Amino acid sequence: MSIELVLIPMAIVAIDEFSKTRKEKSENNYLMLETAMKDESLLKQVLSEWDCTMDILTDTISIKKKINQVMFTLNEHHAFSLVLPKGANQVEYKKWLNEIEEAYAHLIQQRVYEQLIYQAQARGMNLEDEEILEDNSIQLTYVIKG
């Protein structure tokens, strides 16, 4: 007997939708751009893959990018917001933030995939077939021992 599972890249869709309605907040000489990113370790991994120089403080990741010092800080929703100085190129940073969020979403999808593979093996299922579909969903076919 076999079972098929389809992993739909919902994190990618959700973060894409969130970025379209991103909230911005001005405070003093800073602009804060909200994100849907909540996992500090994944955010750090993405930033390190993008060769960002980071200083880690409590609930804050400070980054040197080009000539500006920017940071991610936890907001009241327990998600990270990007904090920019008012003089920063907002168009450039919004584009950069969208790219960071996309990489973050791919890491979430990868983590879910790896956990599913591990848990299926632990439950006695053998992966028979794996196929990446046009929409980047992953179809997994397992043989159930039994």
GIJOWO-V302141 format. One record per residue. N is the residue number from 1. RES is the residue in one letter. PHI is phi in whole degrees, -180 to 180 (* if undefined). NEAR is the number of other ideal C-beta (glycine too) atoms within 12 Angstrom. Layout:
n=(N;N)
res=(RES;RES)
phi=(PHI;PHI)
near=(NEAR;NEAR)
This chain:
n=(1;2;3;4;5;6;7;8;9;10;11;12;13;14;15;16;17;18;19;20;21;22;23;24;25;26;27;28;29;30;31;32;33;34;35;36;37;38;39;40;41;42;43;44;45;46;47;48;49;50;51;52;53;54;55;56;57;58;59;60;61;62;63;64;65;66;67;68;69;70;71;72;73;74;75;76;77;78;79;80;81;82;83;84;85;86;87;88;89;90;91;92;93;94;95;96;97;98;99;100;101;102;103;104;105;106;107;108;109;110;111;112;113;114;115;116;117;118;119;120;121;122;123;124;125;126;127;128;129;130;131;132;133;134;135;136;137;138;139;140;141;142;143;144;145;146)
res=(M;S;I;E;L;V;L;I;P;M;A;I;V;A;I;D;E;F;S;K;T;R;K;E;K;S;E;N;N;Y;L;M;L;E;T;A;M;K;D;E;S;L;L;K;Q;V;L;S;E;W;D;C;T;M;D;I;L;T;D;T;I;S;I;K;K;K;I;N;Q;V;M;F;T;L;N;E;H;H;A;F;S;L;V;L;P;K;G;A;N;Q;V;E;Y;K;K;W;L;N;E;I;E;E;A;Y;A;H;L;I;Q;Q;R;V;Y;E;Q;L;I;Y;Q;A;Q;A;R;G;M;N;L;E;D;E;E;I;L;E;D;N;S;I;Q;L;T;Y;V;I;K;G)
phi=(*;-133;-135;-112;-124;-120;-93;-93;-74;-67;-61;-65;-64;-63;-68;-62;-65;-62;-66;-71;-116;-57;-89;-120;-137;-98;-139;49;-106;-129;-118;-109;-111;-72;-132;-99;-77;-121;-92;-61;-65;-67;-61;-60;-63;-62;-63;-69;-69;-93;56;-85;-84;-119;-118;-100;-118;-63;61;-142;-120;-95;-131;-100;-130;51;-96;-104;-95;-124;-150;-102;-135;-72;-100;-67;-94;62;-119;-84;-114;-88;-108;-116;-68;-55;-81;-70;-72;-64;-62;-63;-70;-66;-64;-61;-63;-61;-68;-62;-64;-65;-64;-61;-63;-65;-66;-62;-61;-64;-64;-63;-60;-63;-66;-65;-59;-62;-67;-65;-62;-64;-98;83;-102;-107;-70;-96;-153;-137;-139;-92;-88;-55;-88;70;-72;-118;-101;-114;-117;-112;-96;-96;-73;167)
near=(13;18;22;21;25;20;29;18;26;19;30;28;21;23;34;21;16;26;29;14;14;26;20;22;18;15;16;10;12;24;28;33;38;30;40;37;41;25;22;24;18;31;38;26;23;34;35;19;17;21;11;29;17;25;17;20;14;10;20;23;35;23;34;16;27;16;11;24;21;39;33;41;32;25;23;13;16;16;27;36;33;44;34;33;23;18;14;27;18;23;12;17;32;24;16;30;40;27;22;37;40;29;28;39;33;24;29;31;28;23;20;24;28;16;15;24;22;14;17;26;17;11;15;15;24;21;25;19;16;21;18;16;15;9;15;22;21;26;23;28;20;25;18;17;14;11)
